[in-house]
């Protein structure tokens, strides 16, 4: 009997002729007992001529490789059969793998349809210790996943009621496909978007009948936290799984021995999205007024039990299927940012920080034009990767709108080495770090502002001495003289009504000081901030909204007095009412203390009376109910507070010379300058460094000399009165060089 030749596997035994044109595929050999060792074949093939194969998407989990598979020499081992591999005459080597992959491969070995099916699995098919090979193979990921027969998303073994979740997926999918609302699209490449149909047609019998079927299916599993547990599996938070999920038309979620098509999961996910509408939109409650059992079910699910938003998966795939091209900048924004404090989407994780960029390149429509090549060499820092990415996006798009997402404090983006040492932070101030929780720009609506006029869409980069320095043309609007309180969208803050009144009192005082600075008329249109005193007064409520107002999908745009003044005054009136209630309670408390003191003096010989503590004053139930209900109303969609959420952390400012009013990042300070930078529609705040940078040849530009042209970046800004190109003439006449470091 021959002896199995054992040893440690080397990728030199299965080389890639060219890592940029070839890949490896893995075949799992059958076994009579699933406890047997994992025997697999690994071989190379040109990506242009691959056999039919499936790709696997999974979460690595702990990177420690505690398990192993037996790699069978493809040339020397006999072909395996359904009866199993002829181990007696094989030549095998051990390849270490993680525990999560061991579980995945063992489960896949039990699926008859996957026996002897070639698989592409990154952990095995790429030599993870070869940075050069890894860089080349990552550039092929788009082709690998889009060309696969199907993609299997491995979530792990059955746990936390996942079998019931899969059963619910199938039931809801059947209900929806059987309805006339979605069934006619089943054979197309269209990716369903039920939420829009539910929202726009909630008054129709078809939608109401469908929701009467699906709500009773999903609500019990939501209450039992089984959907929440399913969506909290590690796979949903990994950066690489986004493109692995989105690039193939046929993607299956696999958990234990159950599988479901991705579009069915999407259908159920969109049902989750419309449940909050039952609380915020009276049309939904009115539509089911004759079905109190449905309203009762919906009301029994608190928001904390709803799965986190999954826009980075489902919306991205839906856009691809509908033929929408998405740029790398748009993908980075979608994955990293939060629209406001009410946005609880999942945090995206990666083992290497630079993968926050590399993991999205396969989805980016402009990847080829950007020419960003994955680089894992130790000589290239993550800061250099992010800087190159930002410069490439600015150059390719011709705008500097990416600067909106450079926020502070910045994360240290460098990965620790083998002993845990991290290089010090090296990221330039103007480069976004794309960390989880990056705040979305206050300018979240399209085509609303045009602060630079016809220069809004042209970023003319100036050559600089280093890639870390960004050279741009622009105009100093004015220097900041004073700043107010940063806005805090914290509805649970104690005495929030007093904080709100204090905030607007500061804005009102700044408005008064602005009028004093700019109360004259001028022949120069650039010196006129506001066309009338009434327009200046509107700054009181425009600033805190960034001059944008949203109330449902039909009303999205610039703030108007008709829309905003009523909701603004409702907020102020209620805050004043709460203050009057505070004063009433304070008076009652003072009277209670006075009465208690008199009582103790009259009974100073009675020890029991000396120990009596007066009860705190209490609101009557009617007043308490009114205040609670009104605060709920003031925080609902379309309210002033709700529209202020996207300005969280920004603070009002007043400029020194002209008296401009606006909103700046919370770390802005007096002495910073408000500027217009060619290539964007909104202003920015910069901080002078006092240093001079030599730029390129400016003979073709009418530049204004400056004692300092080097700045650190502070952040995006709103500046009332210049958002529609009012300073376009000054920008053309007086623009000069800005160098951001």
C-alpha positions, 0 to 999 in steps of 0.5 A: 500500500502506497504512503501519502506524501505529506507536507506543507503546501507551497503556492509554487506548486500551483503557480500563476503564469501571470497574476494579472491574467490567470486565477486559481480554482478550487474543487472540493472532493466528495467524502462519505463522512463529513467528519473526514478531512477536507481534500481539494484540488487547486489549479490555475487557469486563464481568466479569459477561458475559465470553466463554469465555476461558482464564487464564494463570499464569506467573512473571514472572522478571526484571521488565525488559521487553526484548520487545514485542507489537504491540497491534492496534486492535480497532475499526480492524483487520480480524478475524484469521483462521486465515491470519493478521492482515491487517498491511497495513491494521492499526493497531498499537502496541508494548507492552513485555513481559518475556522470559518472557511473550514465550516463553509467548505464542509457544509458545501461538500454536503451539497450535491450540486456543488460536488466537483464544482470549481469554486473561487475562494479568495483565502485559498485561490490567492496567495495571501502572503504575496503582496504583488500577487494579491495586488494583481488578483484584486484588479480581477475581482470584478471579472471573477465575480461577474463571470461566475455562474452564481455567487454563494454568500455563506453566512454560517451555520443555522443559529438564532432562529435562522431557519425561521428567517429563511422560511419567512423569506420564502413566504414573503417572496411568494406573496409578492411574486404572486401579486400583480404588483411585482410578478410581471417583473420576475423574468426581467433584470429589474431589481424590485423596489417595493418601498416606492410602490408601497409609499406611492400606492398605499391607498390602493387595495392591491398594496393593502391586501399584500401588506395584510399578508406579509406584515403578520409573517415578519413582525413576530420574527422582528419582535423575537429579534431573529431578523436582527440576529440574522442581519448582525452576522459578520458578513454584512459588515465587511467591505469586500462583500459589497462587490462580491454580492453586487456583481453577479445576477444570481446571488444566493444567501446560504445559512446551514443547509438553506439558501435563498435568492438575493432578490427575495431578501431585498423584498423583505428588507424593503418591508422593514423600511416602510414600517416606520412610515406607519408612525410618521405618515398619516396615510398609512394609518388611515389606509388600515383604519379598518384593520386594527390588527395590522396597526397593532402588529406594527406598533408592537415593533420598536425601532430598536428591533428593526434591522440596520439599513443595508443601502450599501448592499441592496441599493448598490446592486439595484443601481447596477441592475438598473444600469446606473453608473456609480463613481468611486466617490459615490460609493465611498460616500454611501459606505462611510457616511451617515445622513444624520443622527437617525441614520443607523446603518451598519459600520463597514469593517476591513482588515486593511484600512486601504481596503475601504478604497480597494474593496469598492474599485470593482463597482466603480464605473470610473475605476479605469479612468481613476487608474488606482492600482491596489498596492499592499507594499509596506513602502506605501502608507495608507495615507498615500493611498487615500491621498492618491485616491482623493487627487485622482477623484478631483482630477477625474471629476473636475470638482472638489466636492470630495472635500466636503467629507474631509472631517475632524478629528481624523482617524489614524489610517495606518495599520499596525504591524506584526508587533502592533506598532502604528505609524503616526498620522500622516493624512493631509487636512484636505484628504477624507479618511472615509471612516465609519460615521463620516457625516454626510454633507449638509448639501445633500440635495442636487442642483440647489446651490451654485456659490461659484457660479459658472466656476462651480464645475471647474477645478483647475488644479495648480501644480505643487511640490508634493502630492500631499499639497492640493493647489486650487484657485479661489476667493477669500470671502471674508474672515470669521470674527465670531462663532456661536454654539455648535448645534447639537441634534440631541433630543434627549438633552436635559433642558433642550428647550433652553438650549434651542432658545439660547442657540437662536438668541446667539444667531439673532444677536449675530444678525443684529451685528451683521446689520450694523456692519452692512447697513449702507447702500453701495453702487457695487453689487458685491457689497450688498448682502441682502436685497431687503431687511426682511431677507436679512431677517430670514437668516434667523431660520435659514442658517440652521437648515443650511437653507434646505427643507425636506418634507416627504419625497415631493418637497425637497429643495430650498427653504421657503418662508411659507414652508419653514416659518410655521414649523419654526415658530411652532418650535420656538413657541413650544420652547417658550412654553416649556420655559414657562412651565419650568418657572412655574415648577420653580415657584412651586418648589420655592413655595414648598421649601418655604412652607416646609421651613415654617412648618419645621420652625413651628414643630422644632420639638418634633423629631419626625417633622424635622426629617420630612423632605418636601415632595418635588412639584409635579406637572399635571397629567394633561400638561405632561401629555401635551408636552410629550405629544408636542415634542414628538410632533416637533421631531417628526418628518417635515419639522424644523428640528428634523430638518436641522439634523443634517447640520449637527455639529455645525456652528453659526458664524459672523464675518469681520468686514462684510458681516456675512452669516453662515454655518461652519464646522464645530472646530471653526474659530475666529481668524479662519477664512470663508472661501470659494474654491473653484470646482464646487457649489458651496463655500469652505472654511480654511485656516491660514498657516502663515506660509507661502507655497510656490505654485505653477505659472499663473500668467493666464490668471488674474491672481491677487497676491497674498501674504500667505497662500497656504492653509489647513482645511477646516470643512464645508460651510454655508454662507447666507447671501452668496449661495447663488453665485452672487460673488461670481464677478469677484471670483473672476476678477480676484481669484488667487492660489490656495494651497491646502496642506 
